[in-house]
Amino acid sequence: MFIQTIDDAAATGEIARIYAEEKAALGFVMEGTRCWTARPDLLPLVDHLLNTARTDFSLGLRAWRLITLIAARHIPSTYCSHVYARGLVADLGSKEQVLAIHRDFRNAGLSDRDVAMLAYAEQVAVDASRITQADIDALRAVGFSDRNIADIAFCAAFRCFMSRYFDATGATPEPFFFDEDPGFRAAMTVGKPI
């Protein structure tokens, strides 16, 4: 990490609570969490926003992870690619499927709905200024509501914000998230080397 953050022993109040919850879930505090504590007032806000958005996400955790994987590829964010690929392997049943989606989601056997969702998320991550009414109409044509569309936009845009902050502060993915397969690890290393 490039900046000084609050270590476990010095954590108090909301930061201590967030650290404790993450340790209970993962066994450690992620650098992606710790990096916010150079500004201690920000971590509770970011944590609340992330947890609220993900909990109330109208398309479910699988879609959240898919959108994040595609956005992370284009940001590019090695950290987020590794973290979310790990969850997607469980969601989709194989590393091969995750790799196929990562390489070319348009030709990975996904539904038309998933492809439309990921194409929109990709455009948000690459250049949201080029999104037009036609892009929104295409999402509606495959059954997405305006709430769904807002959620896709939020998820992709939020990932851009989070991932860029991680890289800017020097947060790096923990070895816990690295797959044992060197080819899979290399594919998920889309930005900073690990």
C-alpha positions in Angstrom: 0.0 0.0 0.0 1.3 3.5 -0.9 -0.4 5.3 2.0 -0.6 4.8 5.7 -3.8 3.2 6.9 -5.3 2.1 10.2 -4.0 -1.3 11.3 -6.1 -3.8 13.3 -4.8 -2.8 16.7 -5.5 0.9 16.2 -9.0 0.4 14.8 -11.9 1.8 16.9 -15.6 2.5 16.5 -17.0 1.9 13.0 -13.7 1.0 11.5 -13.1 -1.7 14.2 -16.7 -3.1 13.5 -16.0 -3.2 9.7 -12.6 -4.9 10.2 -14.2 -7.5 12.6 -17.0 -8.3 10.1 -14.5 -8.8 7.3 -12.2 -10.9 9.4 -15.1 -13.1 10.4 -16.1 -13.6 6.7 -12.6 -13.9 5.2 -10.1 -14.4 8.0 -8.4 -11.1 7.2 -9.1 -7.4 6.3 -8.7 -6.7 2.6 -6.4 -4.0 1.4 -9.4 -2.8 -0.6 -11.1 -2.1 2.8 -8.1 -0.8 4.6 -7.1 1.7 2.0 -10.1 3.9 2.8 -8.8 4.5 6.4 -6.2 7.1 5.4 -9.5 9.2 5.6 -11.2 7.4 8.5 -14.5 9.2 7.9 -14.8 7.6 4.4 -14.6 3.9 5.2 -18.0 3.7 7.0 -19.6 5.7 4.1 -18.2 3.5 1.4 -18.9 0.4 3.3 -22.6 1.4 3.8 -23.0 2.4 0.1 -21.5 -0.8 -1.2 -23.5 -3.1 1.2 -26.7 -1.2 0.6 -26.3 -1.2 -3.2 -25.3 -4.9 -3.4 -28.0 -6.0 -0.9 -30.7 -4.1 -2.8 -29.4 -4.9 -6.3 -32.4 -5.8 -8.4 -30.5 -8.4 -10.5 -28.9 -10.5 -7.9 -25.3 -11.3 -6.8 -24.5 -13.3 -10.0 -25.2 -10.3 -12.2 -23.3 -8.0 -9.8 -20.3 -10.2 -10.1 -20.6 -10.5 -13.9 -20.9 -6.7 -14.3 -17.9 -6.2 -12.0 -15.8 -8.7 -13.9 -16.4 -7.0 -17.3 -16.0 -3.5 -15.8 -12.8 -4.5 -14.1 -11.4 -5.9 -17.3 -11.7 -2.5 -19.0 -10.7 -0.2 -16.1 -8.3 -2.3 -15.9 -8.3 -3.6 -12.3 -6.3 -6.7 -11.4 -7.6 -6.5 -7.8 -11.3 -6.6 -8.7 -10.8 -9.1 -11.5 -9.3 -11.6 -9.1 -11.8 -11.0 -6.3 -14.9 -11.3 -8.4 -13.6 -14.1 -10.6 -13.3 -16.2 -7.5 -17.0 -15.7 -6.7 -18.1 -16.3 -10.3 -16.4 -19.7 -10.5 -18.8 -20.8 -7.8 -21.7 -19.0 -9.5 -21.1 -20.4 -13.0 -19.6 -23.8 -12.1 -16.2 -23.6 -13.8 -13.1 -21.5 -14.4 -13.5 -22.2 -18.1 -16.9 -20.4 -18.2 -15.5 -17.4 -16.3 -12.5 -17.3 -18.8 -14.9 -17.5 -21.8 -17.0 -14.6 -20.4 -13.8 -12.6 -19.6 -12.4 -13.1 -23.1 -15.6 -12.5 -25.0 -18.9 -12.4 -23.2 -20.8 -12.0 -26.5 -19.7 -15.5 -27.5 -19.6 -17.3 -24.2 -23.0 -19.0 -24.2 -24.8 -16.4 -22.1 -28.4 -15.4 -22.6 -29.3 -12.4 -24.8 -30.3 -10.6 -21.6 -26.9 -11.2 -20.0 -25.1 -10.1 -23.1 -27.1 -6.9 -23.3 -26.5 -6.2 -19.6 -22.7 -6.8 -20.0 -22.5 -4.7 -23.2 -24.1 -1.8 -21.4 -21.8 -2.3 -18.3 -18.8 -2.4 -20.7 -19.8 0.9 -22.3 -20.2 2.5 -18.9 -16.6 1.4 -18.0 -15.1 2.3 -21.3 -16.9 5.6 -22.2 -20.3 6.3 -20.7 -20.5 9.6 -22.7 -21.3 7.5 -25.8 -24.4 5.9 -24.3 -27.5 6.9 -26.1 -31.3 6.4 -25.8 -30.9 3.5 -28.3 -28.7 1.7 -25.8 -31.4 2.0 -23.1 -34.1 1.0 -25.5 -32.1 -2.2 -26.3 -32.0 -3.0 -22.6 -35.7 -2.5 -22.3 -36.3 -4.7 -25.4 -34.8 -7.7 -23.5 -36.8 -7.1 -20.4 -34.8 -4.8 -18.2 -36.8 -2.2 -16.2 -35.5 1.3 -15.5 -34.6 0.2 -12.0 -32.5 -2.7 -13.5 -30.8 -0.3 -15.9 -30.0 2.1 -13.1 -28.6 -0.8 -11.1 -26.4 -2.0 -14.0 -25.1 1.6 -14.5 -24.4 2.0 -10.8 -22.6 -1.3 -10.5 -20.3 -0.6 -13.4 -19.7 3.1 -12.5 -19.1 2.2 -8.8 -16.6 -0.4 -9.8 -14.7 2.3 -11.9 -14.6 4.5 -8.8 -13.5 1.7 -6.4 -11.0 0.1 -8.6 -9.3 3.3 -9.5 -9.0 4.3 -5.9 -7.5 0.9 -5.0 -4.8 1.3 -7.7 -4.2 5.0 -6.8 -3.6 4.1 -3.1 -1.6 0.9 -3.9 -4.1 -1.6 -2.6 -3.2 -5.1 -4.0 -5.1 -8.3 -4.1 -4.5 -10.8 -1.3 -3.1 -14.2 -2.3 -6.3 -15.7 -1.0 -8.0 -14.6 -4.2 -5.4 -16.0 -6.6 -6.3 -19.2 -8.4 -3.8 -22.0 -8.3 -4.0 -22.2 -12.1 -1.3 -19.9 -13.6 -3.2 -19.4 -16.8 -6.3 -18.3 -14.9 -4.2 -16.0 -12.7 -2.6 -14.5 -15.8 -6.0 -13.9 -17.5 -7.3 -12.1 -14.4 -4.2 -9.9 -14.1 -5.6 -7.2 -16.4 -3.9 -4.2 -14.8 -1.1 -4.0 -12.2 1.0 -7.2 -12.2 0.7 -9.4 -9.1 
